[in-house]
């Protein structure tokens, strides 16, 4: 389930990147693009791409939330330090005999 949702999430991200790159640039404050009046702007195609981008962004956010819910629900919260101490505390420690004989 998680793998399928992750693949869908990645496909949504790629589709959203493609639709954003297809949109016509307005030029911002640099003075490039834009201009030319409303007759030549092609605003109708821009509206379709804007709506598709909004739908893809909503689906991307939904899949992000679902992945987060699945990830937090499958494992118990625990500390990294507790995980590192667990094997050491289970195994009994036997004293090591000295390599040099000790005088009495």
Secondary structure, DSSP 8 states (H G I E B T S, - for coil): -HHHHHHHHHHHHHHHHHHHHHS----GGG--S--S-SSSS-HHHHHHHHHHHHHHHHHHHHHHHHHHHHHHHHS----HHHHHHHHHHHS-------SS----
